[in-house]
């Protein structure tokens, strides 16, 4: 009985972890670009931010939320985009406290895409988070924005 319960628990975890691997690099690039675009627009509107450059941490921890091996354009919404290692991001924060470093986590499958933008600045101080969810539209053959939510650090816990 116990082995059956473990088996029932492990199989769904395995399939959830594999769902994101169905995506092609082109598909992954498109949805990440869409999420970054929606983030920049929302942050500019809500936070009155006018980003010059955004540094995205290329974290690879063996988790489904790791930053994928994709190519992003050099600019999105007139903002310079740089994908850097966490160590380079930390060094950049020490050099230029006004720079913006983002830990971007994403979970994707055929029907849903969820992203969390964890924003740091002022020497690696957690500023705020954006949670962005998409639902795949089979009629439009693309992901559509379902929910975009802003949280300050004390509310994000």
Secondary structure, 3 states (H helix, E strand, C coil): CHHHHHHHHHHHHHHHHHHHHHCCHHHHHHHHHHHHHHHHHHHHHHCCCCCCEEEEECCCCCCCCCCCCCCCCCEECCEEEEEECHHHHHHHHHHCCCCEEEEEEEEECCCEEEEEEEEEECCCEEEEEEEEEEEEECCCCEEEEEEEEEEEHHHHC
